[in-house]
């Protein structure tokens, strides 16, 4: 692509800059290979983490070591290994769905910041690159009682490493097929009462064709710069801050809208079409604690500012601007180490404006404000854990709503745990659905009402072989009311959203297994069965069956390692606009299995060489109708840690 040389130079410079001055301590990635602590930061509104083994719902942790072992670069890829998660990706948009809920029903947090775009109410997870030392949490099931709007299906939380987590310097650079260059550099600093971390990541690729029989490569350039830090000014009083900038530029192809063409409704090569998205995120916060840290008060403010633009051969064709301003206060009180009470208050304002260069869509800036009040109680005993939360939202556009979540976990024996939880969720219509986009092509509906859900689940966790093997199984059942869908009313058949009068259901089973085997081998596997129906019809882009397995081997002295990852997606339904009326037809996407293999070898105490091959067998598959996904790719590179 046009910026290929520039991107390559930035990445190489990053590695070269770090290598001579990295003189201490980020051999953490290698010498300190212990797993991240198994705690959930997002399972409670208090600032005290919840141990994974004490959580009353369903959750997964993707540790920093998991990301290293699987050589993860796009966070969306590793989410395919989490039970209950379905991922679908096309150029310019990667969606995640939890337990059959829509992508805009999943709350995504990055360093505690809500990162969804107010335009569509969801986050493009394809723009989130794996930084050195980062980790991911996934909470499955309704979390609206804690986080309000957007969290019907659950929460995905990405956390970059702080200066205390990873003190030192590190960098990596790699190149491969499709003229791909990926470079990342990080510095973590820590003092007696402070810590700071800075990170930069560059991804550039010419890509591959994504139209059936197409020849146009669909490339992408992505740039991320982030930082976070904290200062303890006095015992019990700390200030913190985090910030992030993401720019993503890339190509995309349009569908053929010529009803006389044999490719009508299919994706075709579209020279000159491209997009550019910019996102700025920031958070500042202050925490004060008294009574020997048993009573804490946390005040924070965060912003998200996202702009999107699309271009054709003759210039800009569409655009949107969205921003979010949020302030939160959380007060948490711990009683005798077992009982915890939390109160939280959130104020949030979202704004959106169509930036259509042709004036087809209204450019009026729209705004919605919301206040949420949260009460939470947690009990952690030797064998019994209880959690309960309730939230009341006061919205200036929609009716006030109250949501809840309750859960309990009981250790039947030292190796067997039973758990159950239930909750409700809410999702307000997005600006896109309320006010439309490109009048004459998608008409908004200002009479839409929020979607509401009720869910419950039961699960069992079993440890075997003195904890070397962990098995988990969960059954879940959900109902969604007022589901928003796209309709095409006659006589014009122009797309417009509406609320369904009937209930949609999502139910299924999630199974996972983790085993630490002898000889340096480990296994992580997951399987999900999903039955998701919308008005009695199977939901689109949600395979009934999803499975994955990752087998890793590490040399006893960590001189080398290798990981094999196998991911299977079953058949899935989708919509095809191949009828001249533009009324969608249902099609079935074939199942597919992808096999990835990577390896690493230690060259010196500070430098590793690595390589990977993805989609080894060059499987041809579509995650979305008519969009062909990439075939086999190969990458090799170097990483340095000091």
Residue pairs with C-beta under 8 A, 6 or more apart in sequence:
1 179
1 204
1 205
1 206
1 219
1 221
3 204
3 221
3 249
4 179
4 181
4 204
4 206
7 181
7 183
7 202
7 203
7 204
7 221
8 175
8 181
8 183
8 204
10 183
10 202
11 173
11 181
11 182
11 183
11 184
11 202
12 173
12 183
14 171
14 173
14 183
14 184
14 185
14 200
14 202
15 171
15 172
15 173
15 183
15 185
15 638
15 640
17 171
17 185
18 169
18 170
18 171
18 185
18 187
18 640
18 642
19 171
19 640
19 642
21 169
22 168
22 169
22 170
22 171
22 606
22 640
22 641
22 642
23 642
24 167
24 168
24 169
24 642
25 167
25 168
25 642
26 132
26 166
26 167
26 168
26 169
26 170
26 186
26 188
26 641
26 642
27 168
27 605
27 606
27 641
27 642
28 133
28 166
28 167
28 168
28 641
29 64
29 68
29 132
29 133
29 166
29 170
29 639
29 641
30 558
30 602
30 608
30 641
31 558
33 65
33 554
33 558
34 65
35 63
35 65
36 61
36 63
36 64
36 65
36 135
37 49
38 51
38 52
38 53
38 61
39 49
39 50
39 51
39 52
40 49
40 50
40 51
40 52
40 55
40 59
40 61
40 137
40 139
41 49
41 137
41 157
41 159
42 109
42 137
42 139
42 155
42 157
43 49
43 50
43 55
43 57
43 59
43 139
44 50
44 146
44 340
44 342
44 376
44 378
44 387
45 146
45 330
45 332
45 342
45 344
45 374
45 376
45 389
46 296
46 330
46 332
46 340
46 342
46 376
46 378
47 287
47 296
47 298
47 330
47 332
48 332
48 334
48 340
50 378
52 59
52 61
53 417
53 461
54 380
54 385
54 409
55 385
55 409
55 419
56 385
56 386
56 387
56 407
56 408
56 409
56 419
56 420
56 421
57 139
57 140
57 141
57 407
57 419
57 421
57 457
58 83
58 84
58 139
58 140
58 141
58 457
58 459
58 474
58 476
58 510
59 137
59 138
59 139
59 140
60 82
60 83
60 137
60 138
60 140
60 512
61 135
61 136
61 137
61 138
62 78
62 79
62 81
62 82
62 135
62 136
62 137
62 138
63 135
64 133
64 134
64 135
64 161
66 72
66 78
66 524
67 78
67 130
67 134
67 135
67 136
69 550
69 552
69 554
69 561
69 563
70 78
70 81
70 550
70 552
70 563
70 565
70 596
70 598
71 563
71 598
71 600
71 610
71 612
72 78
72 130
73 129
73 130
73 182
73 203
74 94
74 126
74 128
74 129
74 130
75 125
75 128
75 129
75 130
75 136
75 158
76 87
76 89
76 94
76 96
76 125
76 126
76 128
77 87
78 130
78 136
79 85
79 87
79 96
79 125
79 136
79 138
79 156
80 87
80 546
80 548
80 567
81 524
81 526
81 548
81 550
81 565
81 567
82 138
82 526
83 140
83 474
83 510
83 511
83 512
83 526
83 527
83 528
84 98
84 99
84 140
84 154
84 476
84 508
84 510
84 528
84 530
85 96
85 97
85 98
85 138
85 528
85 546
86 96
86 97
86 100
86 530
86 541
86 542
86 543
86 546
86 569
86 572
87 94
87 95
87 96
87 97
87 125
87 623
88 94
88 95
88 97
88 541
88 623
88 624
89 95
89 126
89 623
89 624
89 629
90 210
90 252
90 623
90 624
90 627
91 207
91 210
91 218
91 220
91 250
91 251
91 252
91 253
91 627
92 124
92 126
92 248
92 250
92 252
92 275
92 277
93 124
93 126
94 124
94 125
94 126
94 127
95 103
95 122
95 124
95 125
95 541
96 103
96 106
96 108
96 125
96 156
97 103
97 105
97 106
97 153
97 541
97 542
98 105
98 106
98 138
98 140
98 153
98 154
98 156
99 140
99 141
99 153
99 154
99 476
99 478
99 506
99 508
99 530
99 532
100 153
100 478
100 506
100 508
100 530
100 531
100 532
100 539
100 542
101 152
101 153
101 154
101 453
101 478
101 480
101 506
102 122
102 153
103 122
104 116
104 120
104 121
104 122
104 150
104 427
104 430
105 150
105 151
105 152
105 153
105 425
105 427
105 451
106 122
106 123
106 150
106 151
106 153
106 154
106 155
106 156
107 114
107 116
107 143
107 147
107 150
107 151
107 154
107 155
107 156
108 114
108 115
108 116
108 122
108 123
108 125
108 155
108 156
108 157
108 158
109 115
109 155
109 156
109 157
109 158
110 128
110 157
110 158
110 160
110 244
110 281
111 158
111 159
111 160
111 226
111 228
111 242
111 244
111 281
111 283
112 242
112 283
112 300
112 302
113 242
113 244
113 281
113 282
113 283
113 302
113 304
114 150
114 302
114 304
114 324
114 326
115 123
115 279
115 281
115 304
116 122
116 123
116 150
116 304
117 123
117 124
117 279
117 306
117 308
117 322
118 306
118 322
118 323
118 324
118 350
118 351
118 352
118 430
118 431
119 306
119 308
119 320
119 322
119 352
119 430
119 431
119 432
119 437
120 430
120 432
121 150
121 427
121 428
121 430
121 431
121 432
124 248
124 277
125 156
126 248
127 222
127 246
127 248
127 277
127 279
128 158
128 246
129 184
129 201
129 203
129 222
129 224
131 160
131 161
131 184
131 186
131 199
131 201
131 224
131 226
132 161
132 166
132 170
132 171
132 172
132 184
132 186
132 199
133 160
133 161
133 165
133 166
133 170
133 186
133 188
134 158
134 159
134 160
134 161
135 158
135 159
135 161
136 156
136 157
136 158
136 159
137 155
137 156
137 157
137 159
138 154
138 155
138 156
138 157
139 154
139 155
139 157
140 153
140 154
140 474
140 476
140 510
141 153
141 154
141 421
141 423
141 455
141 457
141 476
142 151
142 152
142 153
142 154
142 403
142 405
142 423
142 424
142 425
142 453
142 455
142 478
143 151
143 154
143 155
143 405
143 423
143 425
144 151
144 152
144 391
144 403
144 405
144 423
144 424
144 425
144 426
145 374
145 376
145 389
145 390
145 391
145 403
145 404
145 405
145 423
145 424
146 374
146 376
146 389
146 391
146 405
147 155
148 346
148 348
148 370
148 372
148 391
148 393
148 403
148 426
149 370
149 393
149 426
149 427
149 428
149 450
150 427
151 425
152 425
152 426
152 427
152 451
152 453
152 480
153 425
160 197
160 199
160 226
160 228
161 186
161 188
161 197
162 188
162 195
162 197
162 228
162 229
162 230
163 188
163 189
163 190
163 194
163 195
163 196
163 197
163 229
164 188
164 190
164 195
165 188
165 197
166 186
166 188
166 197
167 188
167 189
167 190
167 195
168 187
168 188
168 641
168 642
169 185
169 186
169 187
169 188
169 641
169 642
170 185
170 186
170 639
170 640
170 641
170 642
171 183
171 184
171 185
171 186
171 639
171 640
172 182
172 183
172 184
172 637
172 638
172 639
172 640
173 181
173 182
173 183
173 184
173 637
173 638
174 180
174 181
174 182
174 183
174 610
174 635
174 636
174 637
174 638
175 181
175 182
175 635
175 636
175 637
176 633
176 634
176 635
176 636
177 632
177 633
177 634
177 635
178 205
178 206
178 207
178 208
178 217
178 219
178 630
178 633
179 204
179 205
179 206
180 203
180 204
180 205
180 206
180 633
180 635
181 202
181 203
181 204
181 205
182 201
182 202
182 203
182 204
182 635
182 637
183 201
183 202
184 199
184 200
184 201
184 202
185 199
185 200
186 197
186 198
186 199
186 200
187 197
187 198
187 199
188 195
188 196
188 197
189 195
189 196
189 197
190 196
193 231
193 232
193 233
194 229
194 230
194 231
194 232
195 229
195 230
196 227
196 228
196 229
197 227
197 228
197 229
198 226
198 227
199 224
199 225
199 226
199 227
200 223
200 224
200 225
200 226
201 222
201 223
201 224
202 221
202 222
202 223
202 224
203 220
203 221
203 222
203 223
204 219
204 220
204 221
204 222
205 219
205 220
206 217
206 219
207 217
207 218
207 219
207 220
207 250
207 251
207 630
208 217
208 218
208 630
208 631
209 215
209 216
209 217
209 218
209 269
209 628
210 218
210 253
210 267
210 627
210 628
210 629
210 630
211 253
211 266
211 267
211 268
211 269
211 626
211 627
211 628
212 266
212 267
212 626
212 628
214 253
214 267
214 268
214 269
214 628
215 269
216 251
216 253
216 269
216 270
216 271
217 251
218 250
218 251
218 252
218 253
219 250
219 251
220 248
220 249
220 250
220 251
221 248
221 249
221 250
222 246
222 247
222 248
222 249
222 250
223 245
223 246
223 247
223 248
224 244
224 245
224 246
225 244
225 245
226 242
226 243
226 244
226 245
227 242
227 243
227 244
228 240
228 241
228 242
228 243
229 240
229 241
229 242
230 238
230 239
230 240
230 241
231 238
231 239
231 240
232 238
233 239
236 288
236 289
236 290
236 293
237 286
237 287
237 288
237 289
238 286
238 287
238 288
239 284
239 285
239 286
240 283
240 284
240 285
240 286
240 287
241 282
241 283
241 284
241 285
242 281
242 282
242 283
243 280
243 281
243 282
243 283
244 279
244 280
244 281
244 282
245 278
245 279
245 280
245 281
246 277
246 278
246 279
246 281
247 276
247 277
247 278
247 279
248 275
248 276
248 277
249 274
249 275
249 276
249 277
250 274
250 275
251 273
251 274
252 270
252 273
252 274
252 275
252 310
253 267
253 268
253 269
253 270
253 273
254 267
254 268
254 270
254 273
255 265
255 266
255 267
255 268
255 577
255 626
256 263
256 264
256 265
256 266
256 267
256 268
257 264
258 264
259 580
264 578
264 580
265 576
265 577
265 578
265 579
265 626
266 578
266 626
267 626
267 627
267 628
271 313
272 311
272 312
272 313
272 314
273 310
273 311
273 312
273 313
274 310
274 311
275 308
275 309
275 310
275 311
276 308
276 309
276 311
277 306
277 307
277 308
277 309
278 306
278 307
279 304
279 305
279 306
279 307
280 303
280 304
280 305
280 306
281 302
281 303
281 304
281 305
282 302
282 303
283 300
283 301
283 302
283 303
284 300
284 301
284 302
285 298
285 299
285 300
285 301
286 298
286 299
286 300
287 296
287 297
287 298
288 296
288 297
288 298
289 295
289 296
289 297
294 333
294 334
294 335
295 331
295 332
295 333
295 334
296 330
296 331
296 332
296 333
297 329
297 330
297 331
298 328
298 329
298 330
298 331
298 332
299 327
299 328
299 329
300 327
300 328
301 325
301 326
301 327
301 328
302 324
302 325
302 326
302 327
302 328
303 323
303 324
303 325
303 326
304 322
304 323
304 324
305 322
305 323
305 324
306 321
306 322
306 323
307 319
307 320
307 321
307 322
307 355
308 319
308 320
309 316
309 318
309 319
309 355
310 316
310 317
310 318
310 319
311 317
315 357
316 357
317 357
317 358
318 355
318 356
318 357
318 437
318 438
319 354
319 355
319 356
319 357
320 352
320 353
320 354
320 355
320 437
321 352
321 353
321 355
322 350
322 351
322 352
322 353
322 431
323 350
323 351
324 348
324 349
324 350
324 351
325 348
325 349
326 346
326 347
326 348
326 349
327 346
327 347
327 348
328 344
328 345
328 346
328 347
329 344
329 345
330 342
330 343
330 344
331 342
331 343
331 344
332 340
332 341
332 342
332 343
333 340
333 341
333 342
334 340
335 341
338 379
338 380
338 381
339 377
339 378
339 379
340 376
340 377
340 378
340 379
340 380
341 376
341 377
342 374
342 375
342 376
342 377
342 378
343 373
343 374
343 375
343 376
344 372
344 373
344 374
344 376
345 371
345 372
345 373
345 374
346 370
346 371
346 372
346 374
347 369
347 370
347 371
348 369
348 370
348 371
348 372
349 367
349 368
349 369
349 370
350 367
350 368
350 431
351 365
351 366
351 367
351 368
352 365
352 366
352 367
352 431
352 435
353 363
353 364
353 365
353 366
354 361
354 362
354 363
354 435
354 437
355 363
356 363
356 438
360 438
360 439
360 440
360 441
361 436
361 437
361 438
361 439
362 435
362 436
362 439
366 431
366 434
366 435
368 395
368 396
368 397
368 428
368 431
369 395
369 396
370 393
370 394
370 395
370 396
370 428
371 393
371 394
371 395
372 391
372 392
372 393
372 394
373 391
373 392
373 394
374 389
374 390
374 391
375 389
375 390
375 391
376 387
376 388
376 389
377 386
377 387
377 388
377 389
378 385
378 386
378 387
378 388
379 385
379 386
379 387
382 411
383 410
383 411
384 408
384 409
384 410
384 411
385 408
385 409
385 410
386 407
386 408
387 405
387 406
387 407
387 408
387 421
388 404
388 405
388 406
388 407
389 404
389 405
389 406
390 402
390 403
390 404
390 405
391 402
391 403
391 404
392 400
392 401
392 402
393 400
393 401
393 402
393 403
393 426
394 400
395 401
395 428
397 428
398 428
398 449
398 450
399 449
399 450
401 426
401 450
401 452
403 423
403 424
403 425
403 426
404 423
404 424
405 421
405 422
405 423
405 424
406 421
406 422
406 423
407 419
407 420
407 421
407 422
407 423
408 419
408 420
408 421
409 417
409 418
409 419
410 417
410 418
410 419
411 417
412 418
415 462
415 463
415 464
415 467
416 460
416 461
416 462
416 463
417 460
417 461
417 462
418 458
418 459
418 460
419 458
419 459
419 460
419 461
420 456
420 457
420 458
420 459
421 456
421 457
422 454
422 455
422 456
422 457
423 454
423 455
423 456
424 452
424 453
424 454
424 455
425 452
425 453
425 455
426 450
426 451
426 452
426 453
427 450
427 451
427 453
428 450
429 445
429 448
429 449
429 450
429 451
429 484
429 497
432 442
432 444
433 444
433 445
433 448
433 484
433 497
434 444
434 445
434 446
434 448
435 444
435 446
436 442
436 443
436 444
436 496
437 444
440 494
441 494
441 495
442 494
442 495
442 496
443 494
443 495
443 496
444 496
444 497
445 496
445 497
445 498
448 484
448 497
448 498
448 499
449 482
449 499
450 482
451 480
451 481
451 482
451 483
451 484
451 499
452 480
452 481
452 482
453 478
453 479
453 480
453 481
454 478
454 479
455 476
455 477
455 478
455 479
455 506
456 476
456 477
456 478
457 474
457 475
457 476
457 477
458 474
458 475
459 472
459 473
459 474
459 475
460 472
460 473
461 470
461 471
461 472
462 470
462 471
462 472
463 469
463 470
463 471
464 470
464 471
468 515
468 516
468 517
469 513
469 514
469 515
469 516
470 513
470 514
470 515
471 511
471 512
471 513
472 510
472 511
472 512
472 513
473 509
473 510
473 511
474 509
474 510
474 511
475 507
475 508
475 509
476 506
476 507
476 508
476 509
476 510
477 505
477 506
477 507
478 505
478 506
478 507
479 503
479 504
479 505
479 506
480 503
480 504
480 505
480 506
481 503
482 499
482 500
483 499
483 500
483 504
483 534
483 535
484 497
484 498
484 499
484 500
485 497
485 498
485 500
485 534
486 495
486 496
486 497
486 498
487 495
487 496
487 497
487 498
488 494
488 495
488 496
488 581
488 582
488 583
488 584
489 496
493 581
493 582
493 583
495 582
500 534
500 535
502 535
502 536
504 532
504 533
504 534
504 535
504 539
505 531
505 532
505 533
506 530
506 531
506 532
506 539
507 530
507 531
507 532
508 528
508 529
508 530
508 531
508 532
509 528
509 529
510 526
510 527
510 528
511 526
511 527
511 528
512 524
512 525
512 526
512 527
513 523
513 524
513 525
513 526
514 522
514 523
514 524
514 525
515 522
515 523
515 524
516 522
517 523
519 553
520 553
520 554
520 555
520 556
521 551
521 552
521 553
522 551
522 552
522 553
522 554
523 549
523 550
523 551
523 552
524 549
524 550
525 547
525 548
525 549
525 550
526 546
526 547
526 548
526 549
527 545
527 546
527 547
528 545
528 546
528 547
529 544
529 545
530 542
530 543
530 544
530 545
530 546
531 544
532 538
532 539
532 542
533 539
537 586
538 573
539 573
540 572
540 573
540 574
540 575
540 586
541 572
541 573
541 574
541 623
541 624
542 572
542 573
543 569
543 570
543 571
543 572
543 591
544 570
544 571
544 572
545 568
545 569
545 570
545 591
546 568
546 569
546 570
547 567
547 568
548 565
548 566
548 567
548 568
549 565
549 566
550 563
550 564
550 565
550 566
551 563
551 564
552 561
552 562
552 563
552 564
553 561
553 562
553 563
554 560
554 561
555 561
558 602
559 601
559 602
560 599
560 600
560 601
560 602
561 599
561 600
562 597
562 598
562 599
562 600
563 597
563 598
563 599
564 595
564 596
564 597
565 595
565 596
565 597
566 593
566 594
566 595
566 596
567 593
567 594
567 596
568 591
568 592
568 593
568 594
569 591
569 592
569 593
569 621
569 623
570 591
571 588
571 589
571 590
571 591
572 588
572 589
573 586
573 587
573 588
573 589
574 586
574 587
574 588
574 589
574 624
574 625
575 584
575 585
575 586
575 587
575 625
576 584
576 585
576 586
576 587
576 625
576 626
577 584
577 585
578 585
579 585
587 625
589 621
589 622
589 623
589 624
589 625
590 621
590 622
592 619
592 621
593 619
594 614
594 615
594 619
594 621
595 615
595 616
595 617
596 612
596 613
596 614
596 615
596 616
597 612
597 613
597 616
598 610
598 611
598 612
598 613
599 610
599 611
599 612
600 608
600 609
600 610
601 608
601 609
601 610
602 608
603 609
603 638
606 640
606 641
606 642
607 638
607 639
607 640
608 638
608 639
608 640
609 636
609 637
609 638
610 636
610 637
610 638
610 639
611 634
611 635
611 636
611 637
612 634
612 635
612 636
613 632
613 633
613 634
613 635
614 632
614 633
614 634
614 635
615 630
615 631
615 632
615 633
616 632
617 632
618 631
618 632
619 631
620 628
620 631
621 628
621 629
622 628
622 629
623 629
